[in-house]
Amino acid sequence: MPELSHPRRLLVLAICCMSLLIVSLDNTVLNVALPSMQRDLHATTSGLQWTIDAYTLVLASLLMLAGSTADRLGRRKVFIAGLVVFSIGSLLCSLAPNLELLVVFRMVQAVGGSMLNPVAMSIITNTFTDVRERARAIGVWGAVVGISMAAGPLVGGLLVESVGWRSIFWINLPVGLAAVLLTLRFVPESRAPRARRPDPVGQVLVIALFGSLTYAIIEAPDSGPGTVLPFAVVACAALLGLVRYELRRDDPLIDLRFFRSAPLSGATLIAISAFGALGGFLFLSTLYLQNVRGLDALHAGLWMLPLAAPTFLCAPLSGRLVGSRGPRLPLLVAGTAMTASGALFAAFEAETSNAMLFAGYVLFGIGFGFVNAPITNTAVSGMPRAQAGVAAAVASTSRQLGQTLGVAVVGAVLTSGIGSSSYRDAFVSAAGPGWWILTACGLAVLTLGLLTSGRWARRTAERAAERLETAEVRQTVGVAGRGQPQT
């Protein structure tokens, strides 16, 4: 990628943030619309879980493929394709006549979404080469999530109450079109120096692993262990097969050598924990505010502002701290705040008090605002720039997998606890175990942040990067020696 002027770099960052905005808005707006969709489409709690998890599941399954494909074919080209497919999927979702087709069209959306965030992050990584400047850019990137969390519930509430839940998908269309036109005009093409070969076997194993695991968790309360046990076995077999197969490939879909870096491994687990907590938190909060307290979508969205505002304010601060002092402090703040928030709901039933509910939302917003920048920066900063797409995809996959599991696990716990009772009567006690799970997620962020951000961890990242660069040079020389064209 050619060296760009500072204003042009900022413009590229803004264009990339547009893709994050529509993807993040789609999730936050959808959560507010869940009760309306449940009534209109006669959906069960597990049906609502699938409207969220069908999207995040496909997204998580395809992110690695999208990252490596962008490195191979061109990041701008794949980014534009993602915007187009995501916009088409959004239009189809707005026209879905039933729950089953809505889930299918959400999966179409996810195919496009898989080509957006990791590819955009790869473009940002290759545009902002200075370490501090890149950390600040990633902080801005994280602030966009806060914007979506602030605007999503309000915009979603207004649209659901005035037009209906189908209109929440329309907002993606003008933003997607504008992003396509701006990308064509201002974002230069870039790709990795050496084309990585496709890995269809690895891709199938990833889909089998994520799909069977999610199905087993979501359907366990309704179907029983006998029905879901085969899917759990498939998930275990797919995991073992994936590890064994990827270790033997020169160009694996998931390069397991990345995980020799303690910061990257830590960032992966932190992302799963933090976004698992986010998915579960939003799912429980939305159902509680509307189905238990009886609020309409707009007023439920207003109650989400104490969660969204701190996320928006803390994300840029986190990016600056990562750039000046490293990831440890933001991760410790994030883990502490998220743990305290979960504990308020789990131990003190914060839902039953307006003051405690407000405090729990603020604490979670602070924690989530601080966690995003160190995850992203750690994932891409220690890796060779040629591997930026794949490294960014590792972080994005971890986020989506975490959110998928968070909704699946917390939703399954809630369904088991409620049983045949009404939401209003049984929700608070049934949600208790779910809140304890979210508390454990916050504690995992705190512990992993402490363990994987010190000097020892940084040395493992340096050694992993050196090995990857050496291996890349050897493979490039080998390809050139065999007379094959290079990208």
N, C-alpha and C positions, 0 to 999 in steps of 0.2 A: 504494500500500500504506500503511495507517495506521501511525503511529509506535507501536512496541511497547515494552513495558518491557524492562529488561535480562534478567530471568529468562526472559521469553517469547522474546526473541531467541535466547538460548542453547538453548531448547527447539526452536525452528525449526531451528537449526544441527544439533542432534542428530538430528532427523528426517531432514534432508537427508543427513546422514552415513550414515544407515542404508541409503539407496539406493546410495551409493558402496560401502558395505561388501559388499553382496550382489554387486554387479557385479565388484568387485575380487577378492573371495573366489572367485567363479566362475572367474576366469582363473587364479589361483594354485593352486586345488584341481585344476583340470583338468590343469595341467602335470604334477602329481605322478601323475595317473591315466593319462597317455598310454601308458606301456608296457603297462599292464594292458588298456587299450582296444585297443592294437595286437594283442595276443595273442588277445583274445576276439573281435574283429571282423575279424581277419586283414587288418589295414590296412598299407599301405606308408608310407614316410616322407612322401611327398606327401599321402597320405590323412590322416595326423596333422596336417600343415600345414593342410589344409582344415578340420579340426575347430576349429582356432583362427582361421584367417583368414576362414572363412565368417562367423563372428560379428563380428570386427573390421571386415571389409569392409562388411557391411550397416550396422553401427553408424556407420562413418565416412561412408557415403553418405547417411544419413538425419539426421545430427546437425544440419546447417544447417536442414533442413526442420522438425525438432522445435523448434529454438530460435525460429525465426520464427513457427511455429504457436502456441507457448506465449505469445509476446509478443502475438499477435493474439487468441487464444481464451481465454486465462487460464492462468497458470503452474500453479496448484494443480490445475486440471482435467486438464491434459496430464500432470502429474507422477503423479497417481493412475492415469490410463490406462496409463502406462508401467509402474508397479508391477504392475498386474493382468496385462498382456500378458507381462511378464518372468517372473512366477510361473507362468503357464500354459505358457510355453515351457520352463521348467525341468522341470515335470512331464512334458511330452512327451519331453524329452531322456532322462529316467530310464527311459522305456518303449521307446526306440528299439531295434528288432530288428536293425538293420544299420547300417553306416557311412553309407550314402547318406541314410537317414532321420535319423540323428543330425545330419548336416550341415544338413539342411533344418530340423530343430527348433532347432538353434543359431541359424539365421537368424531364426526366430520370436522367440527370446530377444532377439536383437539389435534387432528392431523395438521391443520394449519398452524395452530398454536405451538406445536413442537418445533416449527421452523422459525419462531420469532425470538423468544427470550434468549436461548443459548447463542443463537447466531448474532443477535444484537449485542450481547455481551462480548462476543468474539470481535465484532467490529469495534466496539469501544476499547477493548484491550489493545488492538492493533493501531488504534487512532491515538490513544493517550499512552505514550511510551514512558513518560516520566512517572516514577513510582508514586510520588505525592499527588501529582495531578490526576493520576488514574484513581487513586483512593478517593479523592474529592468527587470525581465524576461518578464513581460507584455510590458515593453518598447521595448525590442527586438522584441517581437511579433508584436508590432505596426510598427516597422521599416521594417518588411517584407512587409507590405502594401506599404510602400514607395518604396521598391525595385521593387515590382510588377508594381507600377505606373511609375517608371523610365524605367524599362526594357520592360514592356508590350507594350507601343506605338512603341518603336524602333523595338523590335522583331516582333510585329504584322505588322508594316509597311514593314519590310524586307520580311516577309513571303508572305504578300498580293501582294507586287509588283513582287516578283520573282517566287512564286509558285501558289498563289491564296488564297482566303479567307478560303478555306477548311483546309489548312495546319495549321491554328491557333489552331485547336483542337488537333493536333498530339503531341504538346509539353507536354500535360498532361500525355501521356502514359508512357514514361520512368520515369518521376518523381513519378507518382503513383506507378509503380512497385517497384522502389527503396524504397519508403516509406513503402510499405507492407512488404518487406523483412527485413528492419531495425526494424520495429515495432515488428515483430515476434521474433526478436533476442534480442532487448534491452529494450522494454517497458514492465514493469510488469503489471499484471492484477490488477484492483481495482474495487470496487463497493460500493454502499451505504450499511450501516449496516442492513437496513430493506428494503425489496422489496416493491416498490410502485405499486399499482394495475393499470392496464391500464384504460384509460378513453376515450372509443370510442365516446361517445356522445359529450364530450368536443372537441375532435379532429374534428369531423364533423362540429361543430359550428364554430370553428376557420377557417376551409377551406371555409365555406359558407360566413363568414364575410370578409375575405381577398379577396376571389375570386370575389364576387359580387361588393365590393367596387372598386376594381381595374378595373373591366370591365365597370362599370358605368362611371368612370373618363376617361378612354382611348377612349371609343366609343361615348361619349357625343358630340364631335364636328361633327362627321359624321352621327350619328344615330338620334340625337335630344333628347330632354328631355322625350318625350313620350315613347321611346323605353327603355331608361336606368332607368326610374323611378322605375319600378318593382325591378330592381337589387339594387337600393338604399334602397328600403323598406326592401328587404331581408337582406341587410347589417345591418340595424338598428335592425331588429327583432333578427338576430343572435347575435348581441352585447348584447342586453338585456337578451336573453336566456342564453348566456354564463355566464354572471355575476351572474344571479340567480341560475343557475345550479351548478356552481363551488363553490359558497358559501355553498352549502348543502352537498358537498362531503368531506369525510375524506382524500382521496388521489386525489385531483384535478389535472388536467393537468396543469393549471395555478393557483398556490397557491396565492390567492389575499392578504393573510397576508403579503407576501413579500413587498407589496406596502405601508404598514404602515411605512416602512423605507423611510424617505424623500430623502436621497442620492440615494437609488435604484430607487425610482420613478423619481427623477430628471435625473438620468443617462439614464433611459428609454426614457424620452422625449427628452433629449439632443441627444441621439443616433438617434432617428427618425428625428430630425431637421438636425443634421450634415450630416447624410448619405442621407437624402432627398436632401440636398444641393449638395452633391457629385454626386448623380445620375443625377440631373438636369444639373449640371455644365458640366459634361463630355458629356452628350447628346447634349447640345447646342454647346459646343466647337467643337466637332467632326464634326457635320453637317456644322457648319460655316466654319471651316478651309478647308474642302474638297468640299462642295457644293457651297459655296459662294466665297471663295478665290481661289478655283480651285487647291489646293495643292494635291499631291498624298499622299498615305497612309504613306510613309516613312517620308516625310517632315512635314506632320501633326503630326506624332509621335515626331519628333524633337521639334516642337513647344510646346509639352506637357512637355518637360524637366524642364522648369521653375516652373511648377506645381509639378512635381514628386520629384525633388531634395530636396526642403525644407521639404517635407513630410518625406523623408528618414532621413534627418539630425535631424529634430525636435522630431521625435517619441522617440528615446532613451533618449533624454534630458527630455522630458515630463515624461517618466517613472521614471527617477531619482528624478525629482521634486516631483512627487506624493509620492515616497518613503520617501523623506526627509522633505517635507513641506506640503503634502496633495494635494488634487485635485483642490483647488480653483484657484491658480495662473495659472496652465495650461489651465483651462477652461476659465478664463478671457482673456488670450492671444488668445486662439482659437476663442472665440466669437467675439473679437474685430477685428481680422484679417479677418475672414470670412465675417463679416458685411461690412468692408471697401472694400473688393474685390467685393462683390455683388453690392455695391453702385457705384463703378467705372463703371461697365457695365450698371447699370440701369439708372444712372443720367448723365453719361458722354460718353456713347456709346464707351467704351474702345476698342471694336472690330475694330473700324475704325482707330486706331493709334497703331503702333507697340510698342511704348514705354509704352502706357497705357495697352495694351494687356499683355505685359510682366509683368508689375507691378501687374495687376489683378491676373495673374497665380501664381506669387510668393506669394502674400498675401494669396490666398486660400490654397496654399501648406503649408504655415506656420500654418494656422489655423487648417487644417485637420491633420497635423502632431502632434499638441499638444492635439487634442481632444480624440484620441482613447484610450490612456493609462488610463486617469481618468475614462472613461466610463466603461472599463473592470474591473479595479481594484475596483471601487466603487460597481459594481454589485456583485462581488464574495467575497470581503473582509469582509463584515459585516454579511454574512450568515454562518450557520453551515456548516462544511466541508462535511457532509453527503448530503447536498442539493446543492453541488457545480455544479453538472451537470445541474440541473434545473435553478439555478441562472445564470450560464453562458449562458444558452439557452435563458433566458429572454433578456439579453443584445444582443445576436446574432439575436434574432427575431426582436428586435427593430431596429437594423441596417438594416436588409433586408427589413422590412416593410417600413422604411424610404426611402431606395433606390427605392423600388417599387413605392411608392407614388410620389417621386421626379420626376422619369421618366414619370409617368402617368400624373401628374398635369402639369409639364412644357411642355411635349409633346402635351397635349391637348390645352394648351394656344397657343403654337406655331402654331399648325394646324389651330386653329380658326383665328389667326392673318394673316396667309399667304393666306388662302382661295384658290382662283383660280390663284393667282399670282405666279410668279416664285420665287424660293428660293433667287436667286441673287438680285432681286429687292426689296423683302419685308422682308427679314430675320431680319435685324437690328431692324426695328420698331416692327415687330411681336414678337421678342424675348424680348422686353422691359419689359412687365408685368412678364415674367418668371424670369428675373433678379431681379425684385423687390421681387418676392416670395423667391428667394435665399437669398436676403438681410434680409428679415424677419426671415429666418431660422437661419442666423448668429446671429441676435439680440436675438433670443430665446435661443441660446446656451449661450450667454453672461448673460442674465437675470437669467436663470435657474441655471447656474453655481454659480452665486452670492448668490441666495436664498437657495440652497440645499447643501452648503458645509461648513456651520458654526457650532457652538457648538450645537445649537438646533437640527440641522439636524443629527449630530452625535449621540445625545441622542436618537432620534427616531430609528436610526439604531440599537443601543444597545438593546433597548426595544423589537424591532421586532425580533432580533436574539434570545433573551431570551425566548420569547413566542414560537418561532418555535422549539427551542431545547426542551422546556418543553412538547410541543405537540408531538414531535417525540418520547421522552422517554415514554410518556403515551401510544402511539400507539404501540410501541415496546413491552411494558409490556403486553398490551392487547393481542397482537398477540401471545406472548409466553404463556400467561395464557390460551388461547384457544387451545394450543397444536399444533399450526401451525409452520412449519419449518421456520427458519430465514435464510436470505441470508448471 
